[in-house]
Amino acid sequence: MFVKMNLKEKAGTCLFWLLDFSKGSIVRKQYKDIVNIIRNIDDPKVIERQKEYLDAILNHAITSTPFYKDCTDSKIENFPVVSKDIIRSSFDSFQSSKYINKKRVAVSTSGSTGASFTVYQNKTKRARNTADVLYFSELAGFRLGYKLIYLRFWSMFNKRNKLQGILQNIVSIDVFDLTIEVIQRLLIRMRKDPSNKGMLGYASSFDKICDYLESNKSDVIPCNVKSAIAMSEPLNPVTKERMKKYFGVNVVSRYSNSENGMIAQQPLGKEYFEINSASYFIEILEVTNNNPVAPGQLGRIVITDLFNYSMPLIRYDTGDMGCMTIETIQGKQKKVLSKVEGRKVDMIRNTSGELLSASIILVINKYKEIKQRQIIQKDQNEYVIKIKVDGNDFARKDEFVTEFREYLGNEANIKLEYVEDIPLLTSGKQRAVVCEYIP
């Protein structure tokens, strides 16, 4: 439920929509379409509209891009599954001839675990992204006009247009500079500012703030936070509880990426992710082939972007793993992602060669003396677990290793490595699980 907005917040909202109106109400039109599709997912007219969107992008790709020109049968299952490496190696062939001379925006990933990756997006796709974020942010309790405490690696995202600035009313916090002093100043600023606020950031940045508050036995922070959205990394359930304790807000996880946009998000109080079915067609495919997995089974998340006409991404392997099931949401049956496990390179195997869920990292949460953690698989039976602990010793290390051996296998050779900090990636994110073993 939205709360009363102050004059400044209302002015920011009005200015945003006035600017959009001056450009033909492109965002408002996309927003209304998203609302209609997601709220009426079982309406025959909506189902037909989704089919039209999918057919249109497939036919556009066939007729205007060299890469897809040989896909004469426009059924989605007959299109190849593509990856970042495939797109990089044939970059020009993915670009639509109809959009090469039109205004486009280059969007790049950080390349934090490999080479950077760039795609071009057309004007309508950019508007759709903005509308997607507006809709799903509202579901989390954020309203256009609220102040946004945005924690990310800002050195990579220093170019923001005026529309984004007005939309987000941003307080930019760089995660690489998130020291104790910065956290203290941020909390003082949040206390003094009476405006409604949202928090958006890497999950590990919320970890740091909550660890600071917990270590200082802080009281509740009275700062009018109305929403909190964690992105890019798995959200620690302990952090979720602490955010509720200190800020009085229910944190949700968002699944998104730079090259596509807003893919799925947890509803308030739920663990599954509601899929943005208005803007994407999502498949879950086997790890070793392109066959669909059974409902509820873990597989590769493969996305068809319905609105990027400048550079169509059809059956794009995101590199992430997940499970798809059906949930009843507001009386309607919807496909959801019951799990989003992160990149395949962030999944380890047990000593028998079976893939393990990235949620194995959550086992460590019961050991409260551990402040930071990272599991690395070096070889089939070799594992290193990096931990940052309070004090100079970890009294329960034998219990810890024994418990992990139950998950990894009796043959697992587990080495504990004590560290001062788990370093951030160049993107500002933190990898909880790393696999260096290639079976």
N, C-alpha and C positions, 0 to 999 in steps of 0.2 A: 504494500500500500504506500502510495506517495504521500509525503508530508508537505506542509505548507512551505512555499518558496518565498525567499525574500525578494526585494525589488531588483537587486543586482542580478540574481539568478534568473528572474523572469526576463530581464532586459537581454541577458545573454541568449536565452532561448529564442526570444523574438528576433534578435539580430541574425541568428543562425538561419531561421526560416525565411526571413526577408532576403538574405543573400541567396538562399536556395531558390526563392521565388523569382529573383532577378535573372536566374540562369535557367528558367523554365520548369522549376519545381522538380528537378530530376531526382533528388534524394527522396522527397515526399512521395513521389509516385512509386519508387522502389520500396519504400517503407510500407506503404499501404498494401502492395502486392505480397510482401513477406508476411505481414500480419494475416492477410486473407488465406494464404496457403497453409501456414503452420497451424492456425486456429481451426481450419476447416479441412484438415488433411484427408478426411474420408468422403468429402463432397465429390460427386462424379465430375463436376465442372473443374474442381481443383486438380483431380487426378488427370484429367485430360490436359489441363494447362501444364502440369509437370511433364507430361509426355511430349507436348509441343516444344517445351524448352529443350528437352533432351534431343529430340529429333532435329531441331533447328541447329544446335551446336554441332551435331554429328555431320549433318549435310554441309554446313558451312566449312567444317574442317576438310571434308572430302573435296569440295569445289575450289578452295582457296589456299590450301597449304600443300607444298610438295610432299611432305612426310606422309600425309593421309590420303593422297590422291588415288592410291590403289585399293583403298577400302571401299569396294563397290557395293557391298552389302552394308547398309547403314544400321544394322543391329549392333548394340553396344558390345555384345560378347564376341563379335567378329573383329573388333579393333584390338591392336596390340597393346599390351601393358608396357608403359614407358617409365623410365627412371630418370633421375637427375643426370646420370652419366650419359644416357642415350640422348637426352635433350641437349646437353652440352656439346656432344660430338656432332650433332646435326642441327645446330642452333638456328641457322637461317631457314631451314626447311620447315620449322614449326611456326614460322611467322606468316600470318595471313596476308596475301597480296592485296586484299581490299583495305588493309589498315596500315600498310607500311608508310604511306604518305600522309596519314592522319595523325593527330596529336595523340601521343601515347605516353605512359609513365613507366619508367623502368623500376622494378621492385627487386631487391636483392636480399638473399639470406646472408647470414654472417659467415658461413663456411667454418664454423667453430670446430667441427669434427671432420673437415675435408675442405675441398675447394668451394669457394663461394658460388652462388647460383642465382642467375638473373632471369626474370621473365618480364615481358611487356604487357601492360594492361590498358585497355581502351577506356574511354570516358564513362560509358555506362557501367562497366565493371567496377570502376572506382566508386561511383555513386552507390552501386549495390553493396560494396564493402562497408561504406559509411552507414547505410541503412541497416545492414546486418548487425553491426556493432551497436547501433542505437537500440534496436529491438531486444537483443540479448542482454544488453546492459540494464535495460529497464526490468527484465525478468529477475535480475540480481539485486534490484533495489536502487540502481543509479538512474538519475534523471538528467536530461540535457539541461545545463545551467549550473549543476552542482560543481564544486571544486573537485579536481581529480589529483590525488597524490599518486604519481606515476613513477614506479621504480623499475628502471631498466638500464641497459648500457647505452647511455645517451650519446656517447661519442660516435656510435654507428648510426644514430638516427637524429642528426642535428639539423636536418632540413624538414621543417614542418610548415605546411601552408596555413594561411590565415583561417581557413575553414576548420581545420583540425584544432587550432588553438582556441577558437570560439566554442567549438563543440565540447572540448575537454576541460577548459579553464585549468590548465595544467600547472602543478607544482612538480618540476622535474627533479628527480633524485637519481643520481648515477650509482648503480649497484657496486661499482668498483671503488666508490668513495664512501661506502656505507660503514663508516667507523662508529665507535661508541659516541664520539663527539657529534657526528652528523645525526645519529639517531636521537641524541639528547636535544639538539636544536630543532629537529623535526617535530618531536613530541611537544616541545614548548610552543612552537608555531601552531600546531594543531589545536592545543588547548586554548590559545588566545584568539583563534579565528572562530567566530560563532556560526559561520556558514555551514550548510549541508555539504558533506564530503563523501567521496568514494575513494577506495584504494585499489590500485591495479598494479600488479608487478610480478616478477619472477617469484615462484614459491619460496626459494631459498632466501629472498630478501625479507619475506614475512617471518621465516625461521629466525633470522638474525634479530629482528625487532622484538619478537616474542622471547627469545633467549635472554636479551638484555633486560626486558621487563621482569622475567622470572628470576633472574640472578639477583636483581635488586629488590625482589619482593614488593613490586610496585602495586599501588592501588589501581582501581579502574580508571581509565583515561577518559575524562569527560570532554569529548571533542566532536560529537555530532557526526560520527561515521555512519552512513546509511547503507553502504555496500562495500564488499571486498571481493575481488576476483584475482585468483592466482593463475598464472599462465606459464607455459614453456617447460615446466618441470613437475614431477609428482608432488602432490601436496601432502605433507606429513599430517596424519590425523591428530597428533599432539598439538601441532601448530593451529589446526582448525579449532581445537578446544580452547587454546590460549587466546586466539583472536576473539572468540566469543566472550571469554573471561575479561579481557582488558578493554576491548573496544565495543562490546555488546553487539557484534555483527556476525552473521553466518557467512563464512567464506565459501565460495564455489570455485571449482576449477573450470578453466576455459581451454578447449582444444582448438588451436588455430595455428597457422603458419604464414610466413610472409608471402609466399608465392600464390597461395589461394585466398586465405582470409579466415573469416569466422566460420569454423566447421561444426563445432558442437560445444555445448556448455551444460554443466550440471544445474538442474533446477534447485532452488533453495531446499535444503534438508534432504536431498537425495544424493546417492553415490553414482548413479548412471549419468550418461551425457545425452541430452536431447540433441538430435541431429538437426542441422540447418538444412532441412529437406527442400526449402524454398530456393536455395542457391547451388546445391550440390547433389550429385548422384553418387552414393557411396556403396562400394562393394568390399567384402572381406574375403580374401583369396588365400589359398594354401601357400605355405612358405616355399615349397619346392616346385610348384606348378601354378597355372593360372585358373585352376578350378575353384569354385566357391566352397567355403567351408560350411559345415553344418551350423545351424543357429546355436549360438553360445560357445562355439569353439574359437580358439585363438588363431588369428591369421593376419595377413598384411592388409593395412588400410589403403584402399585404392580409390582415388577420387576423380570424378569427371566434373570439371568446373563449367557450370551452365551459362556463365556470363562473360568469360574472357574470350572475346572474338578476335582480339589483336593477336593472341598467341594461344590457340586452343590447347588445353591440357586434358586429353581424353585418356581415361584409365591411367591416371598418374599415380605411381607407387610412391607414397609419401615417405616410405622408410620407417613408418610407425606400425606397431602391432595393436590389435584390438579384438574385441568380441562384440557381435551384434545380436540383440535379442528384441523382444517386443514388450513394451510396457503400456499400461493404461494411464494416459495423462489427460486430466480434465475430461474423463469419460470417453476418450478416443484412443484407439489402438495405434501406437506409433513405434517405428523402429528406433532403437536407441543403441548407443555404444555402452555396453555394460562394463567394459574395461577399455582403457587407453593405456597401453604399456610403454609407449615411447619407441625409440628407434630400435631396429633389429640389432644394431651394433651395441645397444645398451641392454642386451639380454644375454645372460649366461646359461650354461648347461650344467647339469649335474655330471657326476663321473660316468654315468651310463649313456651320456650324450643327449639326454632329454632337455628341451628348452624349459627354463624356469621363468615364472612370472616375475617381472621387475618388482612386484610387491614383496618379494623376499626381504627387501631392504627394511620393510616395516617391522620385521622381527626384532630389529635393533632397538626399536622404540621403548621396549620394556626395560632397557638398561639406561636409566635416567642419567647416569654419570657420563654417558657418551653424548657429546655436543655436536659433533660432525662425524660423517661416516661415508665410506666409499668402498664398494666391493669390486675387485678386479680379478678376472679369470685370466691366468697367464698361460695355462696349458690344460690338457684334459683333466688332470687331477690336481693342478696347482692354482691356489687362490691366495690373494693378498687382500686383507681387509684393513683399510686405513681408518684410524679413529682418533678423534680429539677428545680427551677425557679431562674431567676435573682432577686436579692434583697431579701427582707424579706417577701414579700406579693405577691399574685397573684390577681391583680385588677379585672380580668375578670372571676373569679372563678364561679360566678353565671351563666354567659353566657355559660361557659364551661360545667357545670353540666347539664344545660337545653339542650344543644345540644346533649350530650351523652345520655340523657334520651330518646331522639327521636329515637336513634338506639337500646337502650337496652329495652325500654318499659316504660310506665308510672308508673309501679309498682316498678321500679328499685330504690333501696336504694344505692346511690353513695356516698362514703366517699373519700375525698381527703386527701392524706397523703404526707406531704412535707419531702423530704429526701435530704441528702447531695450528695448521689450517688446511682444509681441502681447497686447493686453488681453483679460482673460477676459470671458465673457458674464455676465449677472446670475445665471445658474445655476451659475457657477463652471467651466463648460466652456470649451473653446477651439475656435474654428472654424478649420480649416486651409484650407478652400475656401469662398469666398463668391461668389454670383452675383447681381449687381445688374442684369443685362441681361435684359430680357423680349423674346424674339423675336416 
